[in-house]
Amino acid sequence: MGLFDFVKDAGEKLWDSLKGHDSDQGSKLEEHLKKTGVPGAEKVSVKVEDGKAVVSGEGLTQEQKEKIQVAVGNVAGIGSVENNVSVTDTAEEATYYTVKSDDTLSTISKHVYGDANKYNQIFEANKPMLSHPDKIYPGQVLIIPKA
């Protein structure tokens, strides 16, 4: 369990018309997870409380838990994610990186690994949320796998 902060104004816009309807936002986030193909999405429920998403579920791997957390947090209007998903493995938790203006996966890779050519590891760890290595944006939070 943990509380993870995100840039509330950055991310995919899912609900311009649902402001103030937290229960509708939770349902929209669940639909979003399933549509993007995030593994394990069918095993979680999401509630939204004043811009904080609370994710619950069980029977997922650490990797699935992290992908769901990032997919939910990278939605405009979500400022934090309380991740209450229980996992079936004991894998070490990944680290995270918030994209800055002018970042590319190569520059992030150079910063975190010391090697710009390892950008594909970051890309693969963030699939299916990322569809292409060049499609990142400032404020987006990425999973940074161990090198």
C-alpha positions in Angstrom: 0.0 0.0 0.0 1.2 3.5 -0.6 0.2 7.0 -1.7 1.9 8.2 -4.9 1.7 11.8 -6.2 1.1 12.7 -9.8 0.8 16.0 -11.7 -2.9 16.7 -11.5 -3.1 18.8 -14.6 -1.1 16.5 -16.9 -2.4 13.4 -18.6 -5.1 12.0 -20.6 -8.4 13.8 -20.3 -11.3 11.4 -19.6 -14.0 13.5 -18.0 -14.5 17.1 -18.7 -18.2 16.6 -18.1 -17.9 14.6 -14.9 -16.4 17.2 -12.6 -17.8 16.7 -9.1 -19.1 13.1 -9.7 -16.4 11.0 -8.1 -18.3 7.7 -8.5 -18.6 8.3 -12.3 -14.8 9.1 -12.4 -14.0 5.7 -10.7 -16.1 3.9 -13.3 -14.4 5.9 -16.1 -11.0 5.0 -14.8 -11.9 1.3 -14.7 -13.1 1.5 -18.3 -9.9 3.4 -19.3 -7.7 0.7 -17.8 -9.5 -2.1 -19.6 -9.5 -0.1 -22.9 -5.7 0.5 -22.7 -5.1 -3.2 -22.2 -3.3 -2.9 -18.9 -2.8 -6.4 -17.6 -4.8 -7.2 -14.5 -7.2 -4.3 -15.0 -10.3 -6.6 -14.7 -9.1 -7.4 -11.1 -9.2 -3.9 -9.6 -11.8 -1.4 -8.6 -11.2 2.4 -8.6 -12.8 5.1 -6.5 -12.1 8.8 -6.8 -12.2 11.1 -3.8 -11.4 14.8 -4.4 -8.7 14.0 -7.1 -7.3 11.1 -5.3 -7.8 7.7 -6.9 -8.0 4.7 -4.5 -7.2 1.4 -6.3 -8.2 -1.9 -4.7 -7.8 -5.5 -5.8 -5.9 -8.7 -5.3 -4.2 -11.5 -7.2 -1.9 -9.2 -9.3 1.8 -9.2 -9.8 4.0 -6.3 -8.6 4.5 -5.3 -12.3 0.7 -5.3 -12.9 0.1 -3.2 -9.8 2.7 -0.6 -10.9 1.3 -0.4 -14.4 -2.2 0.1 -13.1 -1.0 2.8 -10.7 0.8 4.7 -13.4 -2.1 4.4 -15.9 -4.6 5.8 -13.3 -2.2 8.5 -12.1 -1.5 9.8 -15.6 -5.0 10.9 -16.1 -5.8 14.7 -15.9 -7.6 15.4 -12.6 -5.8 12.7 -10.6 -3.3 14.2 -8.2 -2.5 11.1 -6.2 -3.1 7.3 -6.2 -3.6 5.3 -3.1 -2.6 1.8 -4.2 -4.2 -0.9 -2.0 -3.7 -3.8 -4.5 -2.3 -6.9 -2.9 0.3 -8.8 -5.0 1.1 -12.5 -5.5 4.9 -12.0 -5.8 7.7 -10.4 -3.9 9.3 -8.5 -6.7 11.1 -5.3 -5.8 9.1 -2.1 -6.4 10.2 -0.1 -9.4 11.3 3.5 -9.2 9.4 6.3 -11.1 10.4 9.3 -13.1 8.3 12.4 -13.8 8.9 13.6 -17.4 10.2 17.2 -17.7 10.0 19.5 -20.7 12.4 18.5 -23.5 12.8 14.9 -22.1 13.0 12.0 -24.4 13.2 8.3 -23.4 16.9 8.5 -24.4 17.7 11.4 -22.2 15.8 9.8 -19.3 17.7 6.6 -19.9 21.0 8.5 -20.0 20.1 10.1 -16.7 18.9 7.0 -14.8 21.2 4.3 -16.4 24.1 6.3 -17.7 23.3 4.9 -21.2 20.9 6.5 -23.7 20.6 3.3 -25.6 18.7 1.6 -22.8 15.6 3.7 -23.5 13.8 0.6 -24.8 13.8 -0.9 -21.3 11.8 2.1 -20.1 9.5 1.9 -23.1 8.8 -1.8 -22.6 8.1 -1.3 -18.9 5.5 1.3 -19.7 3.6 -0.6 -22.3 0.6 -0.5 -23.1 0.4 3.0 -21.6 3.0 4.2 -24.1 2.2 3.4 -27.8 5.5 4.8 -29.1 8.8 5.9 -27.6 8.4 9.4 -28.8 5.0 9.9 -27.3 5.7 11.2 -23.8 4.7 14.5 -22.2 5.8 16.8 -19.4 4.2 15.7 -16.1 3.8 12.1 -17.1 5.1 9.5 -14.6 7.0 6.6 -16.0 8.0 3.3 -14.5 11.8 2.9 -14.4 12.8 -0.8 -14.3 16.0 -2.0 -12.7 18.8 -2.0 -15.3 
